[in-house]
Amino acid sequence: MTKMGDGLRHWFSKRSRVVLTVVLVLIIGVSVVSTATPWPSALLIRSVFEKGGAETAAEMERHVPEGVSISQELDLTSTPEGSTFDVYRPAGETASLPTILWIHGGAWISGDKRDVAPYLRILAGEGYTTVGLNYTVAPEAVYPTAVDQLNATIAYILDHASELGIDADQIVLAGDSAGAQLASELAVLATNPEFETLTGISSALSADQVKATVLNCGVYELDGMAKLTGIGAWGFTIALWAYTGTKDWSQESSGALMSTLEFATEDFPTTYISGGNGDALTWIQSVPMADRLEELGVDVTRLFYSADHEPALPHEYQFHLDGADAQHALEETIRFLGSVTD
């Protein structure tokens, strides 16, 4: 029995060494791959975000009113691959309505227009045409592909405004998280000719057409991202590497051009901007963006909370409509939209 016990211990010890060796090799392999490409880490982050996005959309679905018509998933043959959009309108409405073009978030590496569909249906129920825009996320595509795609999609939408029920003279650019960054970039593109020259993209929208922006929990100045710590800093580092196609995004033109705070002018549209007190991006991105726009003379509507507000409101708190603060943010958003559109 002792010999058998010694034999088993020897076998298990040998097997453990083999398993440990394999694990170490895998860890080293993953580490090497992760330093050479953002793909593995970006796809891991995407899987987590997709689960959260689906859960949040399900929560919002409970708050969607009846009476909103849907024209979903319109494929555009005249725009780059990956450009699709969904349109929502009050049922039975035949007139062209002020229109909200909403760009979904997901750290530029995940997300889909379906994640914000319930929210857009809620806004459509208030008397708007709302449009959820898709774009090719990273690492499948790098900057400025998303901006170019979105701009091309908007051009198509404007060309078909009457049949889509869109008032082309009353456009609101809106977005959440990475989508807020993209919305702000399209707003700068429409209002700053120098930015058009630097990006090489001619804006589909004129400054007069863009009545406002709605910016929730976005990123507007990439140098400020260096203030993030912990898992958040790692995640954004991976996301920006994937989105820009370079580890040195802060030193490259992509990082500079994404910093819309630096390119906004006095012609930037009237803006509603919000972020939760439990979201680090609020303090290092949204508040500085609001301050900068006000310095430029832009009309800004802020919805921020004190640092000690309870409960602490997380990133994209606006979509958690089971909560009173999200409901308040929705009411303020609707009030703002009413003030900037006919």
C-alpha positions in Angstrom: 0.0 0.0 0.0 2.9 2.3 0.8 4.5 1.6 -2.5 1.2 2.2 -4.3 0.8 5.5 -2.4 4.3 6.5 -3.3 3.7 5.6 -6.9 0.5 7.7 -7.0 2.2 10.7 -5.4 5.0 10.4 -7.9 2.5 10.2 -10.8 0.5 13.1 -9.6 3.6 15.1 -9.0 4.9 14.4 -12.5 1.4 15.2 -14.0 1.2 18.4 -12.0 4.6 19.5 -13.4 3.4 18.8 -16.9 0.2 20.7 -16.4 2.0 23.6 -14.8 4.5 23.7 -17.7 1.7 23.7 -20.2 -0.1 26.5 -18.3 3.1 28.5 -18.1 3.7 28.1 -21.8 0.1 29.2 -22.6 0.5 32.2 -20.3 3.8 33.2 -22.0 2.2 32.6 -25.4 -0.8 34.8 -24.7 1.5 37.5 -23.2 3.7 37.5 -26.3 0.7 37.6 -28.6 -0.9 40.4 -26.5 2.2 42.5 -26.9 2.2 42.1 -30.6 -1.5 42.5 -31.4 -4.6 43.9 -29.6 -6.9 41.3 -31.2 -7.1 38.7 -28.3 -7.7 41.3 -25.6 -10.0 43.4 -27.7 -12.2 40.3 -28.5 -12.2 39.4 -24.8 -13.4 42.9 -23.9 -16.0 42.7 -26.7 -17.5 39.6 -25.3 -18.0 41.2 -21.9 -19.4 44.4 -23.3 -21.8 42.5 -25.6 -23.3 40.7 -22.6 -23.7 43.9 -20.7 -25.2 45.6 -23.8 -27.9 42.9 -24.2 -28.8 43.1 -20.5 -29.1 46.9 -20.6 -31.2 46.8 -23.8 -33.6 44.3 -22.1 -33.9 46.7 -19.1 -34.8 49.6 -21.4 -37.3 47.5 -23.4 -39.6 47.6 -20.4 -40.0 51.3 -20.7 -40.7 51.6 -24.5 -44.1 53.0 -25.3 -46.5 51.6 -27.8 -47.1 53.4 -31.1 -43.6 53.6 -32.7 -43.2 52.3 -36.2 -39.9 50.6 -37.2 -38.0 50.4 -40.4 -35.1 48.2 -39.4 -31.7 47.3 -40.9 -31.6 49.3 -44.1 -28.5 48.1 -46.1 -26.8 50.9 -48.1 -25.4 49.9 -51.4 -23.9 53.3 -51.9 -21.9 53.5 -48.7 -19.0 51.4 -47.3 -19.6 47.9 -46.1 -20.8 47.8 -42.5 -23.0 50.9 -42.8 -26.6 50.1 -41.9 -29.2 52.0 -39.9 -32.6 51.6 -38.3 -35.3 54.2 -38.4 -38.0 54.8 -35.7 -41.0 57.1 -36.0 -44.3 57.7 -34.3 -46.8 55.3 -35.9 -49.0 56.9 -38.5 -46.9 60.0 -38.7 -46.4 61.2 -42.3 -44.6 64.5 -41.9 -40.8 64.9 -41.9 -39.7 65.2 -38.2 -36.7 66.6 -36.4 -34.2 63.8 -36.5 -31.8 62.3 -33.9 -28.9 60.4 -35.4 -27.5 58.2 -32.6 -24.2 56.5 -32.6 -23.8 53.5 -30.2 -20.9 53.0 -27.8 -18.7 50.1 -27.0 -15.2 51.5 -26.7 -14.9 51.5 -30.5 -14.4 47.7 -30.4 -17.9 46.5 -29.8 -21.5 47.4 -29.7 -24.4 47.6 -32.2 -27.3 49.8 -33.0 -29.6 47.2 -31.4 -28.1 48.1 -28.0 -29.7 51.5 -28.1 -32.8 50.6 -30.1 -35.2 50.7 -27.1 -33.9 54.2 -26.1 -34.4 55.4 -29.7 -37.9 54.1 -29.7 -38.6 56.0 -26.5 -37.3 59.2 -28.0 -39.3 58.6 -31.3 -42.4 58.4 -29.2 -41.8 62.0 -28.2 -42.3 63.1 -31.8 -39.0 62.5 -33.5 -37.5 60.4 -36.3 -34.6 58.6 -34.6 -31.9 56.7 -36.4 -29.5 54.1 -35.0 -26.3 54.0 -36.9 -23.9 51.1 -37.3 -20.2 51.2 -38.2 -17.4 48.7 -38.5 -15.8 48.4 -35.1 -12.1 47.7 -34.4 -9.9 45.8 -34.7 -11.7 44.8 -38.0 -11.3 48.4 -39.1 -9.1 51.2 -37.9 -9.4 55.0 -37.6 -10.8 56.9 -39.5 -12.9 54.1 -41.1 -15.8 54.6 -38.6 -15.9 58.3 -39.1 -15.8 57.9 -42.9 -18.6 55.3 -42.8 -20.8 57.3 -40.6 -20.4 60.4 -42.7 -21.2 58.4 -45.9 -24.3 56.9 -44.2 -25.5 60.4 -43.2 -25.0 61.6 -46.8 -27.2 58.7 -47.9 -29.8 59.5 -45.2 -29.9 63.2 -46.3 -30.4 62.1 -49.9 -33.4 60.0 -48.9 -34.7 62.3 -46.2 -38.2 62.7 -47.5 -38.9 59.0 -47.9 -37.4 58.3 -44.4 -39.4 61.1 -42.7 -36.4 63.1 -41.9 -36.2 66.9 -41.6 -32.8 67.5 -43.0 -32.7 71.0 -41.6 -33.1 69.7 -38.0 -30.5 67.1 -37.2 -29.3 66.2 -33.7 -26.0 64.3 -33.5 -26.0 62.0 -30.5 -24.1 59.2 -28.9 -23.1 57.3 -25.9 -19.5 56.5 -24.7 -17.4 55.9 -27.9 -20.5 56.9 -29.8 -20.4 60.3 -28.1 -16.8 60.7 -29.2 -17.8 59.9 -32.8 -20.8 62.2 -32.6 -18.6 65.1 -31.4 -16.2 64.3 -34.2 -18.9 64.6 -36.8 -20.1 67.8 -35.2 -16.5 69.2 -35.4 -16.4 68.0 -39.0 -19.5 70.0 -39.8 -18.4 73.2 -38.1 -14.6 73.4 -38.5 -13.3 73.6 -42.1 -9.7 73.1 -40.8 -10.8 69.7 -39.3 -12.2 68.7 -42.7 -8.8 69.4 -44.3 -6.9 67.5 -41.6 -9.0 64.4 -41.8 -9.5 64.5 -45.5 -13.2 63.9 -45.0 -15.8 66.4 -46.4 -18.7 66.7 -44.0 -22.1 65.4 -45.3 -23.7 67.9 -42.9 -23.5 71.6 -43.0 -23.2 73.6 -39.8 -26.8 75.0 -40.2 -28.3 71.5 -40.4 -26.8 70.4 -37.0 -29.1 71.9 -34.4 -27.5 70.2 -31.4 -25.5 67.4 -30.0 -26.4 65.0 -27.2 -23.2 63.6 -25.6 -23.4 60.9 -22.9 -20.3 59.5 -21.1 -17.9 60.2 -24.0 -14.2 60.7 -24.6 -13.1 64.1 -26.0 -9.5 64.6 -25.1 -7.1 61.6 -25.3 -4.3 63.0 -23.2 -6.7 62.9 -20.3 -7.0 59.2 -20.6 -3.6 58.9 -19.0 -5.3 59.7 -15.7 -7.2 56.5 -15.7 -5.8 53.7 -13.5 -6.4 50.0 -13.0 -8.5 47.8 -15.3 -10.1 50.8 -16.9 -6.8 52.1 -18.0 -5.8 48.7 -19.5 -9.1 48.4 -21.3 -8.9 51.8 -22.9 -5.3 51.2 -23.9 -6.3 48.0 -25.7 -9.4 49.6 -27.2 -7.5 52.6 -28.6 -4.6 50.4 -29.8 -7.2 48.3 -31.7 -9.1 51.4 -33.0 -6.2 53.5 -34.1 -4.0 50.5 -35.3 -1.0 51.7 -33.3 0.2 51.4 -29.7 1.5 55.0 -30.0 -1.9 56.5 -30.6 -1.2 59.3 -28.2 1.7 60.4 -30.4 0.0 59.8 -33.8 -2.4 61.9 -35.8 -5.3 59.5 -34.9 -5.0 60.3 -31.2 -4.8 64.1 -31.9 -7.8 64.1 -34.3 -10.0 62.1 -31.9 -9.5 64.8 -29.3 -12.5 66.9 -30.4 -12.1 69.2 -27.4 -9.1 70.6 -29.1 -10.9 71.2 -32.5 -14.2 72.5 -31.2 -14.9 76.1 -32.2 -17.5 78.7 -31.3 -19.6 77.2 -34.1 -19.9 73.8 -32.3 -23.6 73.0 -31.9 -25.7 73.6 -28.8 -24.9 70.7 -26.6 -26.4 68.5 -23.9 -23.7 66.6 -22.0 -24.0 64.2 -19.1 -22.1 61.6 -17.1 -22.5 59.7 -13.9 -20.5 60.5 -10.7 -19.3 56.9 -10.5 -17.8 57.1 -14.0 -14.2 58.3 -14.1 -14.7 59.6 -17.6 -17.1 62.2 -16.3 -14.4 64.0 -14.3 -11.6 63.7 -16.9 -13.6 64.0 -20.1 -17.2 65.2 -19.9 -16.8 68.0 -17.4 -13.7 69.4 -19.2 -15.5 69.2 -22.5 -18.5 71.1 -21.1 -16.1 73.7 -19.6 -14.3 74.1 -23.0 -17.5 74.5 -25.0 -18.7 77.1 -22.5 -15.4 79.0 -22.8 -16.0 79.1 -26.6 -19.5 80.5 -26.1 -21.4 77.4 -27.0 -24.7 77.0 -25.3 -24.3 73.9 -23.0 -26.8 72.1 -20.9 -25.1 70.0 -18.2 -26.4 67.1 -16.2 -23.7 66.1 -13.7 -24.0 64.9 -10.1 -22.0 65.6 -7.0 -19.1 63.2 -6.2 -21.0 61.9 -3.1 -24.3 61.3 -4.9 -26.0 58.0 -4.0 -26.2 55.7 -5.6 -23.0 56.2 -7.5 -24.0 56.4 -11.2 -21.9 54.2 -13.5 -20.8 54.6 -17.1 -23.9 55.0 -19.3 -26.2 55.3 -16.3 -28.7 57.0 -18.6 -29.8 53.6 -20.0 -30.6 52.0 -16.7 -34.2 53.2 -16.8 -35.3 51.2 -13.8 -33.5 53.8 -11.8 -34.8 57.3 -10.8 -31.7 59.1 -12.0 -31.8 57.6 -15.5 -35.5 58.6 -15.7 -34.5 62.1 -14.7 -31.8 62.1 -17.4 -34.3 60.9 -19.9 -36.7 63.8 -19.0 -33.9 66.3 -19.2 -32.8 64.9 -22.6 -36.4 65.2 -23.9 -36.7 68.7 -22.5 -33.4 69.7 -24.2 -34.5 68.2 -27.6 -37.7 70.2 -27.4 -35.7 73.4 -26.8 -33.5 73.0 -29.9 -36.0 71.7 -32.5 -39.3 73.0 -33.8 
